[in-house]
Amino acid sequence: MRRSWFIRAVLVAAVILLAIGCRQRRSGDNISGPSTPNQWPGFSSTPGPILVGHPVRFSEMTESERKFGISPKRGPGVEYQDDVVLMEHGDQAIRSASSNGLSWTFDANAPQVNEIQVGKVVFATGRAVGRVVAVERNGDQVSALLGPVQLTDLVKRGKFSYHQPLDLSQAIAYVAPDYPGAVNSDMLQSAAPKAQSGLRGGSGGWHVGQYYVVSDSGVWTPMTTVRASGTPHFGNPRLLRSNFHPMQSGAIPNIPGPSLRAPSVPYPGNLGNFKPSDIPYPFPSLPMIPINGMQVSPCLGCGGLGITMYQEKDGVKVSISVVLHMNRPEVLFDAEIADGGIKANLQLVGAGGVTVTLDAGSKPEFQANIHEIGLIPIDITVPIGIIVPLSINLSQSINLESAFSAKTSTLHGSGGIDLKGEILAEYNKGWHISAPTAEVKQNLAGMVSGISVGINSMVFAVNQRLLVGVGAFGFATGPYVSLTSSITSLKGSSIATTILSRTPICTQGTFEMTLGAGIGYSMPRVVAAVINTILGWFGAKPIKSTGSIIALPPGKPLIQHRDEIPNGCSG
């Protein structure tokens, strides 16, 4: 009998140990394994394993991980910086994230929350990470405003590798509806009114944006989205303006940046006054989510990433769709951190091109043209299973400018670029950038149409960035590559050209694309000015629009194309 009870006890203990072991090796907690077959030659020969990541499926994540991100773990192969507040159960300690994407609220009784202090680096999850700018304790909760950090502020030593297909059907879209640097936000309009609408206090506006995944066959599917209660190297994009003034051959006019000043948005008083947002759990049929009047739709699928935007403001209507085409995309990422420095390799294989379609019109009550610049406050992420909770982060910024000269006018334009070859950015004692070849699909001027008694034009630029690292929204940090695409469409007067001069209507289309890269965080300059206003409320030092561990490489032009019908009609 005693032997029987002993055997049962051993079996029970074995089952318990097996269950614990399974929990410790659940996706997101996994530490590496052997190096990949095609090991990056940039890794040093110093001792230590290469931590190999794998995709984390949505179904494998806990409820708190889906909301706030996966927590970091300690383990062989990685050494964290000594002063980091490393919260191995940080996702469970977080109560909410602010709708502005900058501050987080923790359970005051959770482990290590008492260590959160101004100046400390907090690593609670792959998204809730940063240097504490401000902290407030109120009863059983602690609120913290987190500023940017670099990967070297978190990790002292480690080697990381991830070579996997990019499955957008497993992506999660986190939304910060009140992000201060979002397009058309109150703070951004106050900081740079000239970068928004040409008329303040006009008729108001309506913005609609929908995120999709676009299949190879052209099917658009809504994306799985998380409303995060709670971008990119953009700055002032160099745009080739569409107009009828003579231009230097091959020259790209420098568009001056907006005048930056402190927003007039009132000081919130304390962190607790930042509005927390409801966080719907991600699922395919999630309804549209408003962001400053913009609507964001959830979606599933794979093959490409698409967004549609609609704006109606001051008598101007604009509808835009952008597709980053992907053909069996793969992400290859390698990095080694040691002695305060970093070496990294990031490749995107399968980027097939970019297509942009513009439709705009001026109504009889037309008052002023539109000029918008800012971030799309959505992080599209694919979590990586590794003890340092990295993720693939896709983000976008836009610059939109209309130039209608008459009421009751319409303008249509479109353009597409085919890309052949991989996008590669490697830093190993210097930058090595490999760019794909770019080719225009059609005559851009032939794609311009519309009706107007005056000359009308549209300028649109979008920066699409892929980053592997940690952090959220403008403070996401890590190695990244970005494509900045700009398209212009211009059409001459339908009356003056055809009736008076009996010559064909002049149309012009341009498309420019530039490849960028870096290691760190980046955001438009005007967005940094807005963020600095918030940081100033709490006595924090201002940040730069680009925070990089090393000097950034110059942007690599892929294509600068211009078509006119008739040839030379625009000067």
C-alpha positions in Angstrom: 0.0 0.0 0.0 2.8 2.4 0.9 4.5 1.6 -2.4 1.2 2.3 -4.3 0.9 5.7 -2.6 4.5 6.5 -3.3 4.1 5.7 -7.0 1.0 7.9 -7.1 2.9 10.8 -5.4 5.7 10.5 -7.9 3.2 10.5 -10.8 1.4 13.6 -9.5 4.7 15.4 -9.0 5.8 14.5 -12.5 2.5 15.8 -13.9 3.0 19.1 -12.0 6.6 19.5 -13.2 5.5 18.7 -16.8 2.7 21.4 -16.6 5.2 23.9 -15.2 7.7 23.1 -17.9 5.0 23.5 -20.6 4.0 26.9 -19.2 7.6 28.0 -19.1 8.1 27.1 -22.8 4.8 28.7 -24.0 5.1 30.9 -27.0 6.6 34.2 -26.0 8.6 32.7 -23.2 10.7 30.5 -25.4 14.4 31.0 -25.3 16.2 30.2 -28.4 17.7 27.1 -29.6 20.6 26.6 -32.0 21.6 29.1 -34.5 19.8 29.1 -37.8 21.2 27.2 -40.8 22.0 30.4 -42.7 23.7 32.2 -39.8 24.5 35.8 -40.2 28.2 36.3 -40.6 28.1 39.5 -38.6 27.8 37.6 -35.3 31.0 37.7 -33.3 32.9 34.6 -32.1 32.4 35.5 -28.4 30.8 32.8 -26.3 27.1 32.8 -25.9 24.1 31.3 -27.7 22.2 32.9 -30.5 18.6 33.4 -29.4 16.4 32.3 -32.3 12.8 33.7 -32.3 9.6 32.3 -33.8 6.2 33.9 -34.6 3.8 34.0 -31.8 0.2 33.3 -32.9 -2.6 35.3 -31.5 -4.3 32.2 -30.1 -1.1 31.4 -28.0 -1.2 34.8 -26.2 -2.9 35.4 -22.9 -5.6 38.1 -22.5 -3.2 40.5 -20.9 -0.5 39.8 -23.5 -2.9 40.7 -26.3 -3.8 43.9 -24.6 -0.4 45.2 -23.4 2.3 43.0 -24.9 4.5 40.1 -23.8 6.8 40.5 -20.7 10.6 40.1 -20.8 12.2 37.1 -19.2 15.6 36.3 -17.8 17.5 33.4 -19.1 20.7 32.1 -20.7 22.0 34.1 -23.6 20.9 37.6 -22.6 22.2 40.0 -20.0 20.1 43.1 -19.2 21.4 46.4 -18.1 21.8 46.7 -14.3 19.5 49.6 -13.8 16.5 48.3 -15.7 13.3 47.5 -13.8 12.7 44.2 -15.5 9.1 43.0 -14.9 8.8 39.4 -15.8 5.0 39.5 -15.2 4.6 43.1 -16.4 1.6 42.4 -18.6 -0.3 41.2 -15.5 0.7 44.3 -13.6 -0.7 46.8 -16.1 -4.2 48.0 -15.6 -4.6 50.2 -18.6 -2.7 52.2 -21.3 -3.5 55.8 -22.1 -5.4 56.6 -25.3 -2.5 59.0 -26.1 -0.1 56.0 -26.4 2.4 57.5 -24.0 1.4 56.6 -20.4 0.6 53.4 -18.6 -1.2 52.6 -15.3 0.0 49.8 -13.1 -1.4 47.9 -10.1 0.5 49.5 -7.1 0.6 46.1 -5.4 2.1 44.2 -8.3 5.7 43.0 -8.0 8.4 45.7 -8.8 5.8 48.5 -9.4 7.3 50.2 -6.3 10.6 50.4 -8.1 9.1 52.7 -10.9 10.8 56.1 -10.4 11.6 59.1 -12.6 14.8 58.4 -14.5 14.5 54.6 -14.3 14.2 52.4 -17.3 11.1 50.2 -17.1 10.7 47.1 -19.2 7.2 45.8 -18.4 6.4 44.4 -21.8 7.5 44.6 -25.4 5.2 47.7 -25.7 5.3 49.2 -22.2 9.0 50.1 -22.1 10.9 53.3 -21.7 12.6 55.8 -19.4 10.2 57.1 -16.8 9.5 60.8 -17.4 6.8 61.2 -14.8 5.2 59.0 -12.2 2.2 59.5 -9.9 0.9 57.2 -7.2 -2.8 57.3 -6.3 -4.1 54.7 -3.9 -3.8 51.3 -5.5 -2.5 52.5 -8.8 0.6 54.0 -10.3 0.7 55.9 -13.5 3.9 56.4 -15.5 4.8 58.5 -18.6 7.5 56.6 -20.5 10.0 58.3 -22.8 12.1 56.7 -25.6 15.0 54.3 -25.0 17.4 52.4 -27.2 17.9 48.7 -27.3 21.3 49.2 -25.7 19.6 50.9 -22.7 17.8 47.6 -22.1 20.2 44.9 -23.1 23.9 44.7 -22.1 24.8 41.6 -24.1 22.9 39.3 -26.4 22.6 37.8 -29.9 19.3 37.5 -31.6 18.0 36.0 -34.9 14.6 35.7 -36.6 14.2 34.4 -40.1 10.5 33.8 -40.8 7.7 34.5 -43.2 5.6 37.6 -42.4 2.1 36.3 -41.8 -0.1 39.4 -41.6 -3.1 37.2 -40.7 -1.5 36.9 -37.2 -0.8 40.7 -36.9 -2.4 42.8 -34.2 -3.2 46.5 -34.8 -2.9 48.7 -31.7 -4.6 52.0 -31.9 -3.9 55.2 -30.0 -6.9 57.4 -30.9 -5.6 60.4 -28.9 -2.0 60.2 -30.0 -0.8 63.8 -29.9 1.1 63.5 -33.2 -1.7 61.9 -35.1 -3.0 63.4 -38.3 -5.5 66.2 -37.5 -5.0 65.9 -33.7 -5.8 69.1 -31.8 -2.2 69.3 -30.5 -0.7 68.9 -33.9 -3.0 71.5 -35.4 -2.1 73.9 -32.6 1.6 73.3 -32.9 1.7 73.6 -36.7 -1.6 75.0 -38.1 0.0 75.5 -41.5 0.7 71.8 -41.7 -3.0 71.1 -41.3 -5.9 73.0 -42.8 -5.5 76.2 -44.7 -8.4 77.6 -42.7 -8.7 77.3 -38.9 -12.1 77.0 -37.4 -13.7 76.2 -40.8 -16.5 73.8 -41.5 -15.0 70.9 -39.5 -13.8 67.7 -41.0 -14.5 64.0 -41.4 -11.7 61.5 -41.7 -12.1 57.8 -42.4 -9.2 55.3 -42.5 -9.4 51.6 -42.9 -6.6 49.1 -42.6 -6.6 46.0 -44.8 -4.5 43.1 -45.8 -4.5 42.7 -49.6 -4.2 39.2 -51.2 -2.2 38.5 -54.3 -5.5 38.2 -56.2 -6.4 41.7 -55.1 -8.9 40.8 -52.3 -9.0 43.4 -49.5 -9.7 41.9 -46.0 -10.1 43.9 -42.7 -7.3 43.5 -40.1 -7.5 42.2 -36.5 -7.3 45.3 -34.4 -6.8 46.1 -30.7 -7.9 49.5 -29.4 -4.8 50.4 -27.3 -5.7 52.6 -24.4 -2.9 53.9 -24.6 6.7 56.5 -36.6 8.8 56.6 -38.6 11.6 58.4 -40.4 9.6 60.9 -42.2 10.3 64.5 -41.3 9.6 66.8 -44.3 9.4 64.5 -47.3 11.1 65.8 -50.5 8.2 66.1 -52.9 8.2 66.9 -56.6 5.5 69.5 -56.8 3.0 69.5 -59.6 2.7 73.1 -61.0 3.2 75.1 -64.1 6.3 76.8 -63.1 9.7 76.0 -64.7 11.7 73.5 -62.7 15.4 72.7 -62.8 16.1 69.5 -64.6 16.2 66.7 -62.0 15.8 69.1 -59.1 13.5 68.5 -56.3 12.2 71.6 -54.6 12.8 71.8 -50.9 9.5 72.3 -49.1 10.0 74.3 -45.9 8.8 72.8 -42.7 5.9 74.2 -40.7 6.5 76.8 -38.0 6.7 74.9 -34.7 5.3 76.4 -31.5 3.9 75.1 -28.3 0.4 73.7 -28.6 -2.4 75.6 -26.9 -3.9 72.4 -25.5 -4.4 72.8 -21.8 -2.1 71.0 -19.3 -3.8 67.9 -17.9 -2.8 68.6 -14.3 -1.7 65.0 -13.7 -1.2 61.7 -15.4 -4.4 60.4 -14.0 -6.3 62.9 -16.2 -5.0 61.3 -19.4 -8.0 59.4 -20.8 -7.8 55.6 -20.7 -9.4 53.9 -23.6 -11.5 50.7 -23.7 -9.5 47.9 -25.3 -11.6 45.6 -27.4 -10.1 42.1 -27.7 -8.9 41.5 -31.2 -11.2 39.4 -33.4 -12.0 39.4 -37.1 -15.3 41.3 -36.9 -14.2 44.2 -34.7 -16.1 47.3 -35.6 -14.5 50.5 -37.0 -12.6 52.6 -34.4 -12.6 56.4 -34.5 -9.3 58.4 -34.4 -9.8 62.2 -34.5 -12.8 61.4 -36.8 -10.8 58.8 -38.6 -12.3 55.3 -38.7 -10.0 52.2 -38.5 -11.3 48.8 -39.5 -10.0 45.4 -38.2 -8.9 42.8 -40.7 -7.4 39.3 -41.4 -5.5 38.0 -44.4 -2.1 38.0 -46.0 -0.3 39.0 -49.2 -0.1 42.8 -48.8 -1.0 45.7 -46.5 -3.5 48.3 -47.5 -5.1 51.4 -46.1 -7.9 53.6 -47.3 -8.5 57.2 -46.1 -11.3 59.6 -46.6 -11.4 63.3 -45.5 -14.1 65.9 -46.0 -13.0 69.4 -44.7 -13.6 73.0 -45.6 -15.4 72.1 -48.8 -12.8 69.6 -50.1 -13.2 65.8 -50.3 -10.3 63.5 -50.6 -10.2 59.7 -50.9 -6.9 57.9 -50.9 -5.9 54.2 -51.1 -2.4 52.9 -50.6 -1.3 49.3 -51.0 2.2 47.9 -50.1 2.1 44.8 -52.2 3.9 41.7 -50.8 4.6 38.4 -52.5 5.2 35.7 -49.9 7.0 38.2 -47.6 9.8 37.2 -45.2 11.6 39.1 -42.5 15.2 38.3 -41.8 16.6 39.9 -38.6 19.9 39.5 -36.8 21.4 41.6 -34.1 24.2 41.5 -31.6 24.4 43.9 -28.6 27.6 44.1 -26.6 29.7 46.8 -24.8 27.1 49.5 -25.4 27.1 49.0 -29.2 24.9 47.1 -31.7 25.4 45.3 -35.0 22.2 44.5 -37.0 20.9 43.1 -40.2 17.3 43.6 -41.4 15.9 42.3 -44.7 12.4 42.4 -46.1 12.0 39.8 -48.9 8.9 39.9 -51.1 8.0 43.5 -51.3 6.4 43.7 -54.7 5.6 47.4 -55.0 3.4 50.3 -54.0 0.2 51.5 -55.6 -1.5 54.8 -54.7 -4.9 56.1 -55.9 -6.2 59.6 -55.3 -9.7 61.0 -55.8 -10.5 64.6 -54.7 -13.1 67.2 -55.3 -14.1 70.8 -54.3 -17.7 71.5 -53.4 -19.6 74.7 -54.0 -18.9 75.7 -50.4 -15.1 75.3 -51.0 -13.2 77.5 -48.5 -9.6 76.4 -48.3 -7.2 73.7 -49.4 -6.1 70.8 -47.2 -2.6 70.4 -45.8 -2.2 67.5 -43.4 1.0 65.9 -42.0 1.4 63.4 -39.1 1.3 59.8 -38.0 -1.4 57.2 -38.6 -1.7 56.3 -34.9 -1.7 52.5 -35.5 1.0 50.0 -34.7 0.6 46.8 -36.7 2.6 44.2 -34.9 3.7 40.6 -35.2 5.0 39.4 -31.8 8.3 37.3 -31.8 8.7 34.4 -29.4 11.9 35.1 -27.6 12.8 36.0 -24.0 13.4 39.6 -25.0 9.9 40.4 -26.3 10.7 41.8 -29.7 8.1 42.3 -32.4 7.8 43.3 -36.0 6.2 46.7 -36.1 4.7 48.3 -39.2 3.8 52.0 -39.1 2.9 54.8 -41.5 3.1 58.6 -41.7 1.4 60.8 -44.3 1.7 64.2 -45.9 -1.3 65.4 -47.9 -1.8 68.7 -49.7 -4.5 69.8 -52.1 -4.3 72.7 -54.5 -7.8 73.4 -55.9 -8.2 76.8 -57.7 -11.9 76.6 -58.3 -15.1 75.3 -56.8 -17.0 72.3 -58.1 -13.9 70.5 -59.4 -12.8 66.9 -59.5 -9.4 65.3 -59.8 -8.3 61.7 -60.1 -4.8 60.4 -60.1 -3.0 57.1 -59.6 0.4 55.5 -59.9 2.2 52.3 -59.1 5.8 51.2 -58.7 7.0 47.6 -59.2 9.8 46.5 -56.9 12.2 43.7 -57.8 14.8 42.4 -55.2 15.1 42.5 -51.5 15.2 45.5 -49.1 18.3 45.1 -46.9 19.9 47.4 -44.3 23.0 46.1 -42.4 25.1 47.8 -39.9 28.4 46.1 -39.1 31.2 48.7 -38.6 29.4 50.7 -41.3 26.2 50.7 -43.3 25.4 48.5 -46.2 22.1 49.2 -48.0 20.8 47.0 -50.7 17.8 48.4 -52.6 15.4 46.8 -55.0 15.0 48.1 -58.6 11.9 50.2 -59.1 9.9 50.5 -62.3 6.8 52.7 -63.1 3.8 50.6 -64.1 2.1 53.1 -66.4 2.2 56.6 -67.8 1.3 58.7 -64.8 0.0 61.6 -66.7 -2.4 59.3 -68.5 -3.9 58.3 -65.2 -4.9 61.9 -64.3 -8.4 63.0 -65.0 -11.1 65.4 -63.7 -13.2 68.5 -64.5 -12.4 72.1 -63.5 -12.4 75.6 -64.7 -9.0 76.1 -63.0 -5.7 74.3 -62.4 -5.9 71.7 -59.7 -3.3 69.4 -58.1 -2.8 66.9 -55.3 0.5 66.0 -53.5 0.5 62.9 -51.3 3.4 61.2 -49.5 3.4 58.1 -47.3 6.3 56.7 -45.2 5.9 53.0 -44.6 8.3 51.6 -42.0 9.1 48.1 -40.9 10.9 47.9 -37.5 12.0 45.0 -35.4 12.4 46.0 -31.7 10.3 47.1 -28.7 8.2 50.1 -27.8 5.0 51.6 -29.1 4.0 54.2 -31.7 6.5 57.1 -32.1 8.8 55.6 -29.5 9.1 52.1 -31.1 12.9 51.5 -31.3 15.1 49.0 -33.1 16.6 48.4 -36.6 14.2 49.6 -39.3 13.8 50.1 -43.0 11.3 52.5 -44.6 9.9 53.4 -48.0 8.8 57.0 -48.6 6.6 57.2 -51.6 5.3 60.5 -53.0 2.8 61.0 -55.9 1.6 64.2 -57.5 -1.3 64.6 -59.9 -2.0 67.8 -61.8 -4.6 68.8 -64.3 -5.0 72.0 -66.3 -8.2 74.0 -66.8 -10.9 72.1 -68.8 -12.2 75.4 -70.2 -9.2 77.5 -70.8 -7.2 74.8 -72.4 -9.7 73.1 -74.7 -12.2 76.0 -75.6 -9.9 79.0 -75.7 -6.7 77.5 -77.0 -8.0 74.3 -78.6 -5.1 72.4 -77.3 -5.2 69.2 -75.2 -5.6 69.6 -71.5 -2.3 69.5 -69.7 -1.9 66.6 -67.2 1.2 65.7 -65.1 1.9 62.8 -62.8 5.0 62.2 -60.8 6.2 59.3 -58.5 9.2 59.4 -56.2 10.4 56.6 -53.8 13.2 56.7 -51.3 14.6 53.9 -49.1 15.6 54.8 -45.6 17.1 52.8 -42.7 18.2 53.3 -39.1 18.5 51.9 -35.6 16.5 53.6 -33.0 13.3 55.6 -33.1 12.1 58.3 -35.5 9.1 60.5 -36.1 8.2 63.7 -38.0 9.8 66.8 -36.7 6.4 68.5 -36.0 5.3 65.4 -34.1 8.5 65.6 -31.9 7.6 69.2 -31.1 4.1 68.2 -29.9 5.6 65.3 -27.8 8.1 67.7 -26.3 5.2 69.9 -25.1 3.8 67.0 -23.1 7.3 66.1 -21.8 7.7 69.7 -20.7 4.6 69.6 -18.6 6.4 67.2 -16.4 9.8 68.8 -16.5 11.4 66.3 -18.8 14.1 67.2 -21.4 13.0 67.5 -25.0 13.7 64.7 -27.4 14.9 64.9 -31.0 12.8 63.7 -33.9 15.3 61.0 -34.6 17.1 59.0 -31.8 19.7 56.7 -33.2 22.5 54.7 -31.6 24.7 55.4 -34.7 24.7 57.9 -37.5 21.9 57.3 -40.0 22.7 56.4 -43.6 21.6 58.8 -46.3 18.3 58.0 -48.0 18.7 55.9 -51.1 16.6 57.2 -54.0 14.8 54.3 -55.9 13.0 56.3 -58.5 12.1 59.8 -59.6 9.7 59.7 -62.5 7.6 62.4 -64.2 5.1 62.1 -67.1 3.3 64.9 -69.0 0.7 65.0 -71.7 1.4 66.8 -74.0 5.1 66.5 -73.4 6.6 69.6 -71.8 3.2 71.3 -71.2 4.0 72.1 -67.5 7.3 73.8 -68.2 
